[in-house]
Amino acid sequence: MQDRTDLIKKIHESKYKITYVSSGGGTNAISSLLRVPGASNTILETYVPYSKKSMDLFLNKKPDHYCSLNTCLSMSANAYKKSIQIEPETKTKYLIGIAVTASLATTYKKIGDHKFFVVMQTDSYTKTISCVLEKKYKN
């Protein structure tokens, strides 16, 4: 836990400004980032478009799949645009849009995979992480 706090302190001490958007899993990161002193130096805004309608509004379109790499790419691009709108005086190389979308364990039997996607968007690159988790079935 201390390692995570130390990492978040380093993030908050940096010149970077972040807009973070998460749907499904990944929302815990918001509270982790905000509870470490210095968050107001780094976190510009966070969004949790949890319902399908909310996600449609955030993306300005209805995605083909709500939990997909393409949707997460659109989420991070919108988050990056929000960073520019909020901090127009900050050099764009210090602005970041981060998005997470996940389809994980739930209260009903899931038909699809348990998976998550993370995307970080800056002015010069896009970094993606895609992960499909092994499902554990109950008898």
C-alpha positions as CSV (number, residue, x, y, z in Angstrom):
1,M,0.0,0.0,0.0
2,Q,2.8,2.4,0.8
3,D,4.4,1.7,-2.6
4,R,1.2,2.8,-4.3
5,T,1.0,5.9,-2.1
6,D,4.6,6.8,-2.9
7,L,3.9,6.4,-6.6
8,I,0.8,8.6,-6.4
9,K,2.8,11.3,-4.5
10,K,5.4,11.3,-7.4
11,I,2.5,11.7,-9.9
12,H,1.1,14.6,-7.9
13,E,4.6,16.2,-7.7
14,S,5.0,16.1,-11.5
15,K,4.0,18.7,-14.1
16,Y,1.3,16.4,-15.5
17,K,-2.4,17.2,-15.4
18,I,-4.9,14.3,-15.8
19,T,-8.6,13.9,-16.7
20,Y,-9.6,10.4,-15.7
21,V,-12.7,8.5,-16.9
22,S,-13.7,5.1,-15.8
23,S,-16.7,2.8,-16.4
24,G,-17.1,-0.4,-14.5
25,G,-13.9,-1.6,-12.8
26,G,-11.2,1.1,-12.4
27,T,-13.3,3.5,-10.4
28,N,-11.3,2.6,-7.3
29,A,-8.3,4.4,-8.9
30,I,-10.2,7.7,-8.5
31,S,-10.3,7.5,-4.7
32,S,-6.7,6.3,-4.6
33,L,-5.6,9.3,-6.6
34,L,-7.7,11.8,-4.6
35,R,-6.9,10.6,-1.1
36,V,-3.2,11.4,-1.5
37,P,-2.3,15.0,-0.7
38,G,-1.5,17.0,-3.8
39,A,-4.3,15.6,-6.0
40,S,-5.6,19.1,-6.9
41,N,-2.2,19.7,-8.6
42,T,-2.7,16.7,-10.9
43,I,-6.4,15.7,-11.2
44,L,-8.3,18.1,-13.4
45,E,-11.5,16.1,-13.5
46,T,-12.9,12.5,-13.2
47,Y,-15.9,11.0,-14.8
48,V,-17.8,7.8,-14.2
49,P,-20.2,7.3,-17.1
50,Y,-21.6,4.0,-15.6
51,S,-24.9,3.6,-17.4
52,K,-25.1,2.9,-21.1
53,K,-26.9,6.2,-21.6
54,S,-24.3,8.1,-19.7
55,M,-21.5,6.5,-21.7
56,D,-23.4,7.4,-25.0
57,L,-23.6,11.0,-23.8
58,F,-19.9,11.1,-22.8
59,L,-18.8,9.7,-26.1
60,N,-21.4,11.6,-28.2
61,K,-22.2,8.3,-29.8
62,K,-23.4,4.8,-29.0
63,P,-20.4,2.4,-29.1
64,D,-20.6,-1.0,-30.8
65,H,-19.5,-2.5,-27.5
66,Y,-19.3,-0.7,-24.2
67,C,-16.3,-2.7,-22.9
68,S,-13.9,-2.7,-25.8
69,L,-10.5,-1.3,-26.7
70,N,-12.2,1.0,-29.3
71,T,-14.6,2.4,-26.7
72,C,-11.7,3.0,-24.3
73,L,-9.7,4.7,-27.0
74,S,-12.7,7.1,-27.5
75,M,-13.0,7.6,-23.8
76,S,-9.4,8.6,-23.4
77,A,-9.5,10.9,-26.5
78,N,-12.5,12.7,-24.9
79,A,-10.7,12.9,-21.6
80,Y,-7.6,14.3,-23.3
81,K,-9.8,17.0,-25.0
82,K,-11.3,17.8,-21.6
83,S,-7.8,18.3,-20.2
84,I,-7.1,20.8,-23.0
85,Q,-10.3,22.7,-22.3
86,I,-9.7,22.9,-18.6
87,E,-6.0,23.8,-18.8
88,P,-5.5,25.7,-22.0
89,E,-2.5,27.5,-20.6
90,T,-0.7,24.3,-19.8
91,K,1.7,22.9,-22.5
92,T,-0.1,20.0,-24.2
93,K,2.8,17.7,-23.5
94,Y,1.8,17.8,-19.8
95,L,-1.9,17.0,-20.4
96,I,-3.1,13.4,-20.2
97,G,-6.5,11.6,-20.7
98,I,-6.8,8.3,-19.0
99,A,-9.6,5.8,-19.5
100,V,-10.6,2.5,-18.1
101,T,-13.4,0.3,-19.0
102,A,-14.0,-3.2,-17.5
103,S,-16.4,-6.0,-17.6
104,L,-15.8,-8.1,-14.5
105,A,-17.6,-10.4,-12.1
106,T,-21.2,-9.5,-11.4
107,T,-24.3,-10.8,-9.6
108,Y,-25.6,-12.6,-12.7
109,K,-24.0,-15.3,-14.9
110,K,-21.9,-13.5,-17.5
111,I,-22.0,-14.7,-21.0
112,G,-18.9,-12.7,-22.2
113,D,-15.3,-12.5,-21.0
114,H,-14.1,-10.8,-17.9
115,K,-11.9,-8.2,-19.3
116,F,-10.6,-4.7,-19.0
117,F,-8.9,-2.0,-21.1
118,V,-6.8,1.0,-20.0
119,V,-5.8,3.8,-22.4
120,M,-3.6,6.8,-21.8
121,Q,-3.7,9.6,-24.4
122,T,-1.3,12.4,-24.7
123,D,-0.5,14.9,-27.4
124,S,2.1,12.6,-29.0
125,Y,1.2,9.0,-28.2
126,T,-1.5,6.5,-27.2
127,K,-0.7,3.7,-24.8
128,T,-3.1,0.8,-24.4
129,I,-3.4,-2.2,-22.1
130,S,-5.9,-5.0,-22.9
131,C,-6.5,-7.9,-20.5
132,V,-8.9,-10.9,-20.7
133,L,-9.2,-12.7,-17.4
134,E,-9.8,-16.4,-16.8
135,K,-13.4,-17.0,-15.6
136,K,-14.0,-19.1,-12.5
137,Y,-17.3,-21.0,-12.8
138,K,-19.3,-22.1,-9.8
139,N,-21.1,-25.5,-9.8
